[in-house]
Amino acid sequence: MTTHSEPRPAPLLAVEDLRVHFPVRGGWLGAQRGIVKAVDGFSLTISAGETVALVGESGCGKSTAGNAILGLAEPSGGRIVYEGIDLAGAAPRRRAELRRQMQVIFQDPVSALNPKLTIGQSVAEPLVVAGVPANERRRRVDELLDLVGLKASQKDRYPNELSGGQRQRVVIARALALSPKLLVCDEPVSALDVSIRSQILNLLMRLQQEFGLAYLFISHDLSVVRHIADRVVVMYLGVIVEEGEAETVFSSPAHPYTEALLAAIPLPDPKEQRRRKAIVLEGELPSPLDPPAGCRFVTRCPIREAGCAAVRPSLVPTPQGSRAACLVRFPAQ
Amino acid sequence: MAEAVLDVRDLAVEIDGRNVVDGVSLEVGRSEVVALVGESGCGKSMIAFAVMGLLPAVARVDRGQILLGGEDLVQIGEEAMRQVRGDRLAMIFQEPVSSLNPLMKVGEQVAESLVVHRAVTRQEAWGKAVEMLRKVGIPEPERRAGQLPAELSGGMCQRVMIASALISRPRLLIADEPTTALDVTIQAQILNLMKELRGFGDTAILIITHDMGVVADIADRVCVMYGGRIVEAAGVGETFARPSHPYTRLLLGTIPKLTGERKHLLRSIEGTVPDIAEWPSGCRFRTRCPLADEVCAETPPFLPIPGDPGHHSACWHLDKVGEIA
């Protein structure tokens, strides 16, 4: 970590050099054709009550990283340490207990809920699994629905009787059932209508204040991230290219990819938007089967130099106070 | 505004006895970009399908006119409509990959409308298609033209869609959420391309979107829809600087910004986007509107905003909209 920052309390979650590699099969009798390094050397810490956002475009590995943390994807290397305990080394029972403190909210509340269960049953499910007695369960379900702004009288409804925003509230209530300390929110508002998004974001912010929840907030929507995050991690093709305080990264991006990403978002203000200098990136994401050997951004980078194709840059402190991996701008390494 | 390319008058589209589009009027002028903005179920895509003559089987035009260069598309019949589609009228969709024919070389798909509508040989059309692919920024267009959609990325497929839509120099291009399925850096490329190509053959664009950033970037005028009706229409600057319908004003307030204060509670609109079966009588927004009172049970007229020609809003409480904090 950086040496100049304040000493922080031990993080709730520490991810060290995480790698998630997938074999790609095809061709003759399904022989292995190659390896996609979806996440390739990823480190991150999240403290209690903190919101860390993971941003990047499709295929950058942000969801895979989230899934590996949750135990939904098998890491090929690295460590995931929760409250000081390496999850891979913990006894199965202990690991299950710790994993229970990490819950997830996915993008699509429709497929996240069982259509044949009432919303009350859905919210009660984790409580059943944890062995909470029936009368205690009923009380807790009512409490949870109230917490997310639904009425206890709605608990006998089925998901198809609810709107998208209400379904996402149900998903959040279920995620909170076992009082987790960390919520992985994977694009939690992307599928919702604009007028509903802010309701859900407000709800997430309120729940965080009330319960001191930590969020790993995975999103491609940078205006949402800027609003809600304490720290931001920017990924490109499986690696972190920049990370830092949200304020710093958004006001003075250090990596050319972060710059381009920010410049690409059209501002909801015609005067500002038409005055802006455009940084339009050429080309598209290279194939993850065959990423560039050096800096992974080299094929699209507007400031690349000869050495960038060969040398893999590492994250180093920037004058702005963030950390970025760019040989051209931050060569001292 | 000079004579409109597209002039929709009091259009209503009916499904199961309900008007999902209910008395919509809008004009798109030559080389103009008009944005139709709204949330899911507001009827914005249904307008596009009505104009294209591609309404789903359960829907039909209930009343109104759709005038393209003065000709009423509602009346001309399917055979004549086929002549108009792909020639004077073209459309691109949200999902470029599934909108292209997976078994046909992209060059042929781009050339298709020339082969069908113009008296050109396949060879000539192929040459023009390669040129068009170059114009929309496809690298190595000669080679790419011979590939299938599956060999191209989503961004590339959207460029192919745009090329095949614009090759016949249509009077009007309808773009239904053209960048919603794309990553932001690719979205920026496509929006830039659309801006470059606007005026190519004087093509006017009707863009349908829910993204206020896209609207601010590309539109000249904006029509905001709610519950099957246009509730506000204005120039793009006025829409953002002086939103004059409670819905527009609240909607703009809910969007987190890239500058200024963070982490505060965002403004939100009460309730949910109502299903068509639950649309109230009178003003459709009244069940969620902070200004609503008993007069709102009557449908409000589409009133001009004083001092701003071309700016209209359908609200009984125009004098109080500015008070919504």
Interface residues (C-beta under 8 A of the other chain):
Chain A: E57 S58 S163 G165 Q166 D193 V194 S195 I196 R197 S198 Q199 L201 N202 M205 R206 H220 L222 S223 V224 R226 H227 I228 A246 E247 F250 A260 L261 L262 A263 A264 I265 P266 L267 P268 D269 P270 K271 E272 Q273 R274 A278 V280 L281 E284 L285
Chain B: E39 S40 S153 G155 M156 D183 V184 T185 I186 Q187 A188 Q189 L191 N192 H210 D211 M212 G213 V214 V215 A216 D217 A219 V236 G237 F240 L250 L251 L252 T254 I255 P256 K257 L258 R262 K263 L265 L266 R267 S268 I269 T272 V273 D275
